[in-house]
Amino acid sequence: MTSFTRRGFALSLAAAGTGGLSACGNGVGSNGGAKIDARVNQTLNYLHTKYPSTVELSQKSHGMLVMPLITEAGFGFGGGYGRGALRVDGVTVDYYSATKGSFGLQIGAQQYAHVLFFMTNEALMKFRRSQGWAAGADVEYVVKDQGGNIRVETTTTTSPVLAVIFGQAGLHLGATLEGVKYTRIIP
């Protein structure tokens, strides 16, 4: 009879995560960047079509980190991963991964997309200069109202970093960017 423990589950998640990462094709000459850019374009088209008020946010921002797909899963211990691109003036300047780990009362899995809008040049430069930037208290969330529209208020547009989380699917409720660490990658 095999004993199933939280530690065993966490180790199997870690092993699966490293196996998945090794299959990303990070070699020279790979088309990983092109795949990420295509997904970023689709994500931005969806965002701007479904939530037209985000077009103005895009135009006012100094840069946007677009994460087309974040996948999270948890059972006591949890984790999440995704890849995306940093766009400045509509051009991809860097690629990033987002990783998240958590512990607590949780069970399930979910997927979602998110965009970070850097509303000040200082916030953008701080993000780009960091070795591994973690989302925290300096991120202001732009929320959906009951009609499904993104509500942007005057108070949120003065925040240095705005986050829009959308396209949620799955059974693990409550997507948040607390504890998400962003690291520059070579696709």
Contacts in CASP RR format, 6 or more apart in sequence:
PFRMAT RR
TARGET T0000
AUTHOR 0000-0000-0000
METHOD contacts of the structure
MODEL  1
MTSFTRRGFALSLAAAGTGGLSACGNGVGSNGGAKIDARVNQTLNYLHTK
YPSTVELSQKSHGMLVMPLITEAGFGFGGGYGRGALRVDGVTVDYYSATK
GSFGLQIGAQQYAHVLFFMTNEALMKFRRSQGWAAGADVEYVVKDQGGNI
RVETTTTTSPVLAVIFGQAGLHLGATLEGVKYTRIIP
6 75 0 8 1.000
6 76 0 8 1.000
6 77 0 8 1.000
9 75 0 8 1.000
9 77 0 8 1.000
10 77 0 8 1.000
10 78 0 8 1.000
13 73 0 8 1.000
13 77 0 8 1.000
13 78 0 8 1.000
13 79 0 8 1.000
17 81 0 8 1.000
24 32 0 8 1.000
24 83 0 8 1.000
24 187 0 8 1.000
25 32 0 8 1.000
26 185 0 8 1.000
26 186 0 8 1.000
26 187 0 8 1.000
30 187 0 8 1.000
32 187 0 8 1.000
33 85 0 8 1.000
33 92 0 8 1.000
33 95 0 8 1.000
33 187 0 8 1.000
35 187 0 8 1.000
36 68 0 8 1.000
36 83 0 8 1.000
36 84 0 8 1.000
36 85 0 8 1.000
36 92 0 8 1.000
36 95 0 8 1.000
36 187 0 8 1.000
37 85 0 8 1.000
37 92 0 8 1.000
39 68 0 8 1.000
39 69 0 8 1.000
39 84 0 8 1.000
40 66 0 8 1.000
40 68 0 8 1.000
40 84 0 8 1.000
40 85 0 8 1.000
40 87 0 8 1.000
40 92 0 8 1.000
42 68 0 8 1.000
43 66 0 8 1.000
43 68 0 8 1.000
43 113 0 8 1.000
43 115 0 8 1.000
44 58 0 8 1.000
44 66 0 8 1.000
44 115 0 8 1.000
46 113 0 8 1.000
47 54 0 8 1.000
47 113 0 8 1.000
47 115 0 8 1.000
47 164 0 8 1.000
47 166 0 8 1.000
48 54 0 8 1.000
48 55 0 8 1.000
48 58 0 8 1.000
50 166 0 8 1.000
51 144 0 8 1.000
51 148 0 8 1.000
51 149 0 8 1.000
51 150 0 8 1.000
51 164 0 8 1.000
51 166 0 8 1.000
53 149 0 8 1.000
53 150 0 8 1.000
53 151 0 8 1.000
53 152 0 8 1.000
54 115 0 8 1.000
54 142 0 8 1.000
54 150 0 8 1.000
54 152 0 8 1.000
54 164 0 8 1.000
56 152 0 8 1.000
57 117 0 8 1.000
57 142 0 8 1.000
57 152 0 8 1.000
57 157 0 8 1.000
57 162 0 8 1.000
57 164 0 8 1.000
58 64 0 8 1.000
58 117 0 8 1.000
60 117 0 8 1.000
60 119 0 8 1.000
60 157 0 8 1.000
61 117 0 8 1.000
61 118 0 8 1.000
61 119 0 8 1.000
61 162 0 8 1.000
62 88 0 8 1.000
62 118 0 8 1.000
62 119 0 8 1.000
62 120 0 8 1.000
62 121 0 8 1.000
62 123 0 8 1.000
62 124 0 8 1.000
63 86 0 8 1.000
63 87 0 8 1.000
63 88 0 8 1.000
63 89 0 8 1.000
63 117 0 8 1.000
63 118 0 8 1.000
63 124 0 8 1.000
64 86 0 8 1.000
64 87 0 8 1.000
64 115 0 8 1.000
64 116 0 8 1.000
64 117 0 8 1.000
64 118 0 8 1.000
65 84 0 8 1.000
65 85 0 8 1.000
65 86 0 8 1.000
65 87 0 8 1.000
65 96 0 8 1.000
65 115 0 8 1.000
65 116 0 8 1.000
65 118 0 8 1.000
65 127 0 8 1.000
65 182 0 8 1.000
66 84 0 8 1.000
66 85 0 8 1.000
66 86 0 8 1.000
66 87 0 8 1.000
66 113 0 8 1.000
66 115 0 8 1.000
67 82 0 8 1.000
67 83 0 8 1.000
67 84 0 8 1.000
67 96 0 8 1.000
67 98 0 8 1.000
67 113 0 8 1.000
67 114 0 8 1.000
67 115 0 8 1.000
67 116 0 8 1.000
68 84 0 8 1.000
68 113 0 8 1.000
69 82 0 8 1.000
69 111 0 8 1.000
69 112 0 8 1.000
69 113 0 8 1.000
70 80 0 8 1.000
70 81 0 8 1.000
70 82 0 8 1.000
70 98 0 8 1.000
70 100 0 8 1.000
70 111 0 8 1.000
70 112 0 8 1.000
70 113 0 8 1.000
70 114 0 8 1.000
70 175 0 8 1.000
70 180 0 8 1.000
71 80 0 8 1.000
71 81 0 8 1.000
71 82 0 8 1.000
71 109 0 8 1.000
71 110 0 8 1.000
71 111 0 8 1.000
72 78 0 8 1.000
72 79 0 8 1.000
72 80 0 8 1.000
72 100 0 8 1.000
72 109 0 8 1.000
72 110 0 8 1.000
72 111 0 8 1.000
72 172 0 8 1.000
72 175 0 8 1.000
73 79 0 8 1.000
73 80 0 8 1.000
73 108 0 8 1.000
73 109 0 8 1.000
73 110 0 8 1.000
73 172 0 8 1.000
74 102 0 8 1.000
74 106 0 8 1.000
74 107 0 8 1.000
74 108 0 8 1.000
74 109 0 8 1.000
74 172 0 8 1.000
75 106 0 8 1.000
75 107 0 8 1.000
75 108 0 8 1.000
76 103 0 8 1.000
76 104 0 8 1.000
76 105 0 8 1.000
76 106 0 8 1.000
76 107 0 8 1.000
77 101 0 8 1.000
77 102 0 8 1.000
77 103 0 8 1.000
77 104 0 8 1.000
78 101 0 8 1.000
78 102 0 8 1.000
78 103 0 8 1.000
78 106 0 8 1.000
79 99 0 8 1.000
79 100 0 8 1.000
79 101 0 8 1.000
79 102 0 8 1.000
80 98 0 8 1.000
80 99 0 8 1.000
80 100 0 8 1.000
80 101 0 8 1.000
81 97 0 8 1.000
81 98 0 8 1.000
81 99 0 8 1.000
81 100 0 8 1.000
82 97 0 8 1.000
82 98 0 8 1.000
82 99 0 8 1.000
83 95 0 8 1.000
83 96 0 8 1.000
83 97 0 8 1.000
83 98 0 8 1.000
83 185 0 8 1.000
83 187 0 8 1.000
84 95 0 8 1.000
84 96 0 8 1.000
84 97 0 8 1.000
84 98 0 8 1.000
85 92 0 8 1.000
85 94 0 8 1.000
85 95 0 8 1.000
85 96 0 8 1.000
86 92 0 8 1.000
86 93 0 8 1.000
86 94 0 8 1.000
86 95 0 8 1.000
86 96 0 8 1.000
86 127 0 8 1.000
86 128 0 8 1.000
87 93 0 8 1.000
88 124 0 8 1.000
94 128 0 8 1.000
94 184 0 8 1.000
95 184 0 8 1.000
95 185 0 8 1.000
95 186 0 8 1.000
95 187 0 8 1.000
96 182 0 8 1.000
96 183 0 8 1.000
96 184 0 8 1.000
96 185 0 8 1.000
97 182 0 8 1.000
97 183 0 8 1.000
97 185 0 8 1.000
98 180 0 8 1.000
98 181 0 8 1.000
98 182 0 8 1.000
99 180 0 8 1.000
99 181 0 8 1.000
99 183 0 8 1.000
100 179 0 8 1.000
100 180 0 8 1.000
100 181 0 8 1.000
101 179 0 8 1.000
102 179 0 8 1.000
106 172 0 8 1.000
107 172 0 8 1.000
108 170 0 8 1.000
108 171 0 8 1.000
108 172 0 8 1.000
109 170 0 8 1.000
109 171 0 8 1.000
109 172 0 8 1.000
110 168 0 8 1.000
110 169 0 8 1.000
110 170 0 8 1.000
110 171 0 8 1.000
110 172 0 8 1.000
110 173 0 8 1.000
110 174 0 8 1.000
110 175 0 8 1.000
111 167 0 8 1.000
111 168 0 8 1.000
111 169 0 8 1.000
111 170 0 8 1.000
112 165 0 8 1.000
112 166 0 8 1.000
112 167 0 8 1.000
112 168 0 8 1.000
112 169 0 8 1.000
112 175 0 8 1.000
113 165 0 8 1.000
113 166 0 8 1.000
113 167 0 8 1.000
114 163 0 8 1.000
114 164 0 8 1.000
114 165 0 8 1.000
114 166 0 8 1.000
114 175 0 8 1.000
114 177 0 8 1.000
115 163 0 8 1.000
115 164 0 8 1.000
116 135 0 8 1.000
116 139 0 8 1.000
116 161 0 8 1.000
116 162 0 8 1.000
116 163 0 8 1.000
116 177 0 8 1.000
117 161 0 8 1.000
117 162 0 8 1.000
117 163 0 8 1.000
117 164 0 8 1.000
118 124 0 8 1.000
118 127 0 8 1.000
118 160 0 8 1.000
118 161 0 8 1.000
119 157 0 8 1.000
119 158 0 8 1.000
119 159 0 8 1.000
119 160 0 8 1.000
119 161 0 8 1.000
119 162 0 8 1.000
120 160 0 8 1.000
122 160 0 8 1.000
123 138 0 8 1.000
123 160 0 8 1.000
123 161 0 8 1.000
126 133 0 8 1.000
127 133 0 8 1.000
127 161 0 8 1.000
127 182 0 8 1.000
131 183 0 8 1.000
132 181 0 8 1.000
132 182 0 8 1.000
132 183 0 8 1.000
132 184 0 8 1.000
133 181 0 8 1.000
133 182 0 8 1.000
134 179 0 8 1.000
134 180 0 8 1.000
134 181 0 8 1.000
134 182 0 8 1.000
135 161 0 8 1.000
135 163 0 8 1.000
135 177 0 8 1.000
135 178 0 8 1.000
135 179 0 8 1.000
135 180 0 8 1.000
135 181 0 8 1.000
135 182 0 8 1.000
136 177 0 8 1.000
136 178 0 8 1.000
136 179 0 8 1.000
138 159 0 8 1.000
138 160 0 8 1.000
138 161 0 8 1.000
139 159 0 8 1.000
139 161 0 8 1.000
139 162 0 8 1.000
139 163 0 8 1.000
139 177 0 8 1.000
140 156 0 8 1.000
140 159 0 8 1.000
140 161 0 8 1.000
140 162 0 8 1.000
140 163 0 8 1.000
141 162 0 8 1.000
141 163 0 8 1.000
141 164 0 8 1.000
141 165 0 8 1.000
142 150 0 8 1.000
142 151 0 8 1.000
142 152 0 8 1.000
142 156 0 8 1.000
142 162 0 8 1.000
142 163 0 8 1.000
142 164 0 8 1.000
143 150 0 8 1.000
143 151 0 8 1.000
144 150 0 8 1.000
144 151 0 8 1.000
144 166 0 8 1.000
145 151 0 8 1.000
150 164 0 8 1.000
150 166 0 8 1.000
152 162 0 8 1.000
156 162 0 8 1.000
163 177 0 8 1.000
165 175 0 8 1.000
165 176 0 8 1.000
165 177 0 8 1.000
168 175 0 8 1.000
END
